Amino acid sequence: MLQQIAYRVLLSIPVLFGVLLLGFLLLQLVPGDPAVVIAGPNATADVIDAVRREMGLDQPLVVQFTLYLSRVLQGDLGVSLINNTSVVSELFRAIGPTVELMVACLIWSIPLGIGMGTLAAVYRGRLLDRIVMAISVAGVSMPIFFIALLLIQYLGVLFPIFPFIGRGGPLWSLEGLSHVALPALALGAIFIGPVARMTRSSVLEVLGADHVRTARAKGLPERVVVLRHALRNALIPVVTLVGLQAGYLLGGAVVTESIFAWPGVGRMAVGAILSSDFPLAQGAIIVLALSFIVINLIVDVLYAVLDPRIGH
């Protein structure tokens, strides 16, 4: 198991390098000059040129990327051009709320999606199956900003049950739970559909396997057959999907955090790009890429837990 984890960590190094390179090049295309941001809108051309030379922005892109890469390897992500604080401290402030939002989203959407998919497979072709599939298709089809606006309109304005602006506190506090409810509902709504559809097809495939027929022949109750003998084997492709969808979830978190003014990494990245705060934007890209790599590493470990043959 440890050897497999170490192998996966080594494979993630070139991926992270590619993300750093791509993020660096993409930020070169963003309108705005960091030297102008630092010098101020009323600065003369000489002052702006001096700032540009001091920051190394007059060097070729290869030299700029090499200098940037060496600073990243030393743990120095630079200083925010807008707030004049270290990027690392800004990221530490934003990571906590993003993790809270992810946990609040996944903790209800994954069990609900797996449960809906399992019920749809057991009652295949019946009304319950069609209802679950209709909900799944609706969840996949609707964009997240539309779901978020619906939740704000009905649960935040017409029936003011939950607040919809900002973060109220830690996730374990009542105020924090009430503030994270609508962002977590909006983010989880796009997650349920794919999980339910994959669970349904996977459980249907396993229900026709020999070991399931043997379990039924032994006279075991259908509930035990489904939960103990079918669902566990059916979870492997679902775990794969959850890992892949988690990457899209990070993208959805950028939209969700912006709509609900949630102070996470996604909202911070959008603000940094719009204000030409390149060091902060690059730091946010690194955090999002690392999150995706860690999620995929967790998925690989779960493979080995669900099917020990993969670990060997």
C-alpha positions as CSV (number, residue, x, y, z in Angstrom):
1,M,0.0,0.0,0.0
2,L,2.8,2.5,1.0
3,Q,4.7,1.6,-2.2
4,Q,1.6,2.3,-4.3
5,I,1.1,5.7,-2.5
6,A,4.7,6.6,-3.0
7,Y,4.5,5.7,-6.7
8,R,1.4,7.9,-7.1
9,V,3.1,10.8,-5.3
10,L,6.0,10.5,-7.7
11,L,3.7,10.5,-10.7
12,S,2.0,13.7,-9.4
13,I,5.2,15.7,-9.6
14,P,5.2,16.2,-13.4
15,V,1.4,16.9,-13.2
16,L,2.1,19.7,-10.7
17,F,4.9,21.1,-12.9
18,G,2.6,21.2,-15.8
19,V,-0.1,23.0,-13.8
20,L,2.5,25.6,-12.6
21,L,3.7,26.2,-16.2
22,L,0.2,26.4,-17.6
23,G,-1.0,28.7,-14.8
24,F,2.0,30.9,-15.3
25,L,1.5,31.2,-19.1
26,L,-2.3,31.8,-18.8
27,L,-1.8,34.6,-16.3
28,Q,0.5,36.3,-18.9
29,L,-2.6,36.6,-21.1
30,V,-4.7,38.3,-18.5
31,P,-5.1,42.1,-19.2
32,G,-3.3,44.3,-16.7
33,D,0.2,45.1,-15.7
34,P,1.4,44.1,-12.2
35,A,4.0,47.0,-12.3
36,V,1.2,49.5,-12.9
37,V,-0.8,47.9,-10.0
38,I,2.1,48.4,-7.6
39,A,3.2,51.8,-8.9
40,G,-0.3,53.2,-8.8
41,P,-2.5,54.7,-11.5
42,N,-0.8,58.1,-11.3
43,A,2.8,56.8,-11.5
44,T,5.0,58.1,-14.3
45,A,6.4,55.8,-17.0
46,D,9.9,55.9,-15.4
47,V,8.5,54.7,-12.1
48,I,6.6,51.9,-13.8
49,D,9.7,50.8,-15.7
50,A,11.7,50.8,-12.5
51,V,9.1,48.6,-10.7
52,R,9.0,46.3,-13.7
53,R,12.8,45.9,-13.6
54,E,12.7,45.3,-9.8
55,M,10.1,42.6,-10.2
56,G,12.0,41.0,-13.1
57,L,9.1,41.5,-15.5
58,D,11.5,42.9,-18.2
59,Q,13.1,39.4,-18.4
60,P,12.1,36.8,-21.0
61,L,9.3,34.5,-20.0
62,V,11.7,31.5,-19.5
63,V,13.7,33.4,-17.0
64,Q,10.6,34.7,-15.2
65,F,9.2,31.1,-15.0
66,T,12.6,29.8,-13.7
67,L,12.7,32.4,-11.0
68,Y,9.1,31.7,-10.1
69,L,9.7,28.0,-9.9
70,S,12.8,28.4,-7.7
71,R,10.7,30.6,-5.3
72,V,7.9,28.1,-5.2
73,L,10.3,25.2,-4.4
74,Q,11.6,27.3,-1.4
75,G,8.0,27.8,-0.2
76,D,8.0,31.5,-1.2
77,L,4.8,32.3,-3.1
78,G,5.5,36.1,-3.0
79,V,3.5,39.0,-1.6
80,S,0.0,40.0,-2.6
81,L,0.1,43.1,-4.8
82,I,-3.2,44.4,-3.5
83,N,-3.1,43.6,0.3
84,N,0.7,43.7,0.6
85,T,0.6,40.6,2.7
86,S,2.3,37.2,2.1
87,V,0.4,34.9,-0.3
88,V,0.9,32.0,2.0
89,S,-1.0,33.8,4.9
90,E,-3.8,34.8,2.5
91,L,-4.1,31.2,1.3
92,F,-4.2,29.8,4.9
93,R,-7.0,32.2,5.6
94,A,-9.0,31.0,2.6
95,I,-8.3,27.3,2.7
96,G,-10.3,26.7,5.8
97,P,-13.7,28.0,4.5
98,T,-13.2,26.1,1.2
99,V,-12.6,22.9,3.1
100,E,-15.7,23.6,5.2
101,L,-17.7,24.1,2.0
102,M,-16.4,20.9,0.5
103,V,-17.1,18.8,3.6
104,A,-20.6,20.3,4.0
105,C,-21.3,19.5,0.3
106,L,-20.0,16.0,0.2
107,I,-21.3,14.8,3.6
108,W,-24.9,14.9,2.3
109,S,-24.6,14.6,-1.5
110,I,-22.5,11.4,-1.7
111,P,-24.7,9.2,0.6
112,L,-27.9,10.6,-1.0
113,G,-26.6,10.0,-4.5
114,I,-25.5,6.4,-3.7
115,G,-28.8,5.7,-1.9
116,M,-30.8,7.1,-4.8
117,G,-28.8,5.1,-7.3
118,T,-29.2,1.9,-5.3
119,L,-33.0,2.3,-4.9
120,A,-33.3,3.0,-8.7
121,A,-31.4,-0.2,-9.4
122,V,-33.5,-2.3,-7.0
123,Y,-36.7,-0.9,-8.4
124,R,-35.6,-0.8,-12.0
125,G,-38.3,0.2,-14.5
126,R,-40.7,1.3,-11.8
127,L,-41.9,4.8,-10.9
128,L,-39.2,5.3,-8.2
129,D,-36.5,4.5,-10.8
130,R,-37.9,7.0,-13.2
131,I,-38.2,9.7,-10.5
132,V,-34.6,9.2,-9.5
133,M,-33.4,9.3,-13.1
134,A,-35.4,12.5,-13.7
135,I,-33.8,14.2,-10.7
136,S,-30.4,13.0,-11.8
137,V,-30.8,14.4,-15.3
138,A,-32.1,17.7,-13.9
139,G,-29.1,18.0,-11.5
140,V,-26.7,17.3,-14.3
141,S,-28.4,19.7,-16.8
142,M,-28.9,22.8,-14.6
143,P,-25.9,25.1,-14.2
144,I,-24.8,25.7,-10.7
145,F,-25.4,29.5,-10.8
146,F,-29.0,28.9,-11.7
147,I,-29.4,26.4,-8.8
148,A,-27.7,28.9,-6.5
149,L,-30.0,31.8,-7.6
150,L,-33.1,29.6,-7.1
151,L,-32.0,28.7,-3.5
152,I,-31.3,32.4,-2.8
153,Q,-34.7,33.4,-4.1
154,Y,-36.8,30.8,-2.3
155,L,-34.8,29.9,0.9
156,G,-33.1,33.2,1.4
157,V,-35.5,35.9,0.2
158,L,-39.1,34.7,-0.1
159,F,-38.8,32.3,2.9
160,P,-35.8,33.6,4.8
161,I,-34.7,30.4,6.4
162,F,-31.0,30.6,5.7
163,P,-28.6,33.5,5.3
164,F,-27.0,33.7,1.8
165,I,-24.1,36.1,2.3
166,G,-20.7,35.4,3.7
167,R,-19.5,32.9,6.4
168,G,-21.0,33.0,9.9
169,G,-18.3,31.1,11.7
170,P,-16.8,27.6,12.1
171,L,-18.7,24.7,10.6
172,W,-19.4,23.2,14.0
173,S,-21.3,26.2,15.2
174,L,-25.0,26.9,14.6
175,E,-24.3,30.2,12.9
176,G,-21.7,28.6,10.7
177,L,-24.0,25.7,9.7
178,S,-26.8,28.2,8.8
179,H,-24.5,30.2,6.5
180,V,-23.0,27.2,4.8
181,A,-26.3,25.5,4.1
182,L,-27.2,27.2,0.9
183,P,-23.7,27.1,-0.7
184,A,-23.4,23.4,0.2
185,L,-26.9,22.7,-1.2
186,A,-26.1,24.4,-4.5
187,L,-22.7,22.7,-4.8
188,G,-24.1,19.3,-3.9
189,A,-27.0,19.5,-6.2
190,I,-24.7,19.1,-9.3
191,F,-23.0,16.2,-7.6
192,I,-26.0,13.9,-6.9
193,G,-27.0,13.3,-10.5
194,P,-23.7,11.7,-11.7
195,V,-23.2,9.7,-8.5
196,A,-26.8,8.3,-8.6
197,R,-26.6,7.4,-12.3
198,M,-23.2,5.6,-11.9
199,T,-24.4,3.8,-8.8
200,R,-27.6,2.6,-10.5
201,S,-25.7,1.2,-13.5
202,S,-23.0,-0.4,-11.4
203,V,-25.4,-2.0,-8.9
204,L,-27.5,-3.4,-11.8
205,E,-24.4,-5.0,-13.3
206,V,-23.4,-6.5,-9.9
207,L,-26.9,-7.8,-9.2
208,G,-26.6,-10.2,-12.1
209,A,-23.3,-11.6,-10.9
210,D,-22.8,-15.2,-9.7
211,H,-22.0,-14.4,-6.1
212,V,-25.2,-12.4,-5.8
213,R,-27.3,-15.3,-7.2
214,T,-25.5,-17.6,-4.7
215,A,-26.4,-15.3,-1.9
216,R,-30.0,-15.3,-2.9
217,A,-30.0,-19.1,-3.3
218,K,-28.9,-19.3,0.4
219,G,-32.1,-17.6,1.3
220,L,-30.6,-14.3,2.5
221,P,-33.0,-11.3,2.7
222,E,-32.9,-9.0,-0.3
223,R,-31.8,-6.1,1.9
224,V,-28.7,-8.1,3.0
225,V,-28.0,-9.2,-0.6
226,V,-28.0,-5.7,-1.9
227,L,-26.1,-4.0,0.9
228,R,-23.6,-6.6,1.7
229,H,-23.0,-8.5,-1.5
230,A,-23.9,-6.0,-4.3
231,L,-23.3,-2.5,-3.1
232,R,-19.7,-3.0,-1.9
233,N,-18.5,-4.4,-5.2
234,A,-20.5,-1.7,-7.1
235,L,-18.8,1.1,-5.2
236,I,-15.4,0.9,-7.1
237,P,-16.6,2.7,-10.2
238,V,-18.5,5.1,-8.0
239,V,-15.4,6.0,-6.1
240,T,-13.7,6.7,-9.5
241,L,-16.5,9.0,-10.5
242,V,-16.4,10.8,-7.1
243,G,-12.7,11.5,-7.5
244,L,-13.1,12.8,-11.0
245,Q,-16.2,14.9,-10.1
246,A,-14.4,16.4,-7.1
247,G,-12.2,18.2,-9.6
248,Y,-15.3,19.7,-11.2
249,L,-16.5,20.4,-7.7
250,L,-13.5,22.7,-7.2
251,G,-14.5,24.6,-10.4
252,G,-18.0,24.8,-9.1
253,A,-16.7,26.1,-5.8
254,V,-15.3,29.1,-7.6
255,V,-18.8,30.0,-8.9
256,T,-20.5,29.1,-5.6
257,E,-18.1,31.1,-3.5
258,S,-18.4,34.1,-5.8
259,I,-22.3,34.0,-5.7
260,F,-22.6,33.5,-1.9
261,A,-19.6,35.8,-1.1
262,W,-18.0,32.8,0.6
263,P,-14.4,33.7,1.6
264,G,-12.7,30.7,0.1
265,V,-9.8,30.0,-2.3
266,G,-12.1,30.1,-5.4
267,R,-13.5,33.6,-4.7
268,M,-10.0,34.8,-3.8
269,A,-8.7,33.4,-7.1
270,V,-11.4,35.3,-9.1
271,G,-10.7,38.5,-7.2
272,A,-6.9,38.1,-7.7
273,I,-7.2,37.6,-11.5
274,L,-9.6,40.5,-11.9
275,S,-7.3,42.8,-10.0
276,S,-4.1,41.6,-11.7
277,D,-2.7,40.3,-8.4
278,F,-0.6,37.7,-10.1
279,P,1.2,36.2,-7.1
280,L,-2.1,35.6,-5.3
281,A,-3.7,34.1,-8.4
282,Q,-0.8,31.8,-8.9
283,G,-0.9,30.7,-5.3
284,A,-4.6,29.9,-5.6
285,I,-4.0,27.9,-8.7
286,I,-1.3,25.8,-6.9
287,V,-3.7,25.1,-4.0
288,L,-6.5,24.0,-6.4
289,A,-4.1,21.8,-8.3
290,L,-2.7,20.3,-5.1
291,S,-6.3,19.6,-3.9
292,F,-7.1,17.8,-7.1
293,I,-3.9,15.6,-6.8
294,V,-4.6,14.8,-3.1
295,I,-8.3,13.8,-4.0
296,N,-7.1,11.5,-6.7
297,L,-4.5,10.0,-4.3
298,I,-7.3,9.3,-1.7
299,V,-9.3,7.7,-4.5
300,D,-6.4,5.3,-5.3
301,V,-6.2,4.4,-1.6
302,L,-9.9,3.7,-1.4
303,Y,-9.5,1.4,-4.4
304,A,-7.2,-0.8,-2.4
305,V,-9.5,-0.7,0.6
306,L,-12.6,-1.7,-1.5
307,D,-10.7,-4.3,-3.5
308,P,-7.5,-5.6,-1.9
309,R,-6.4,-7.2,-5.2
310,I,-5.7,-3.7,-6.6
311,G,-3.3,-3.0,-3.7
312,H,-1.2,-6.0,-4.7
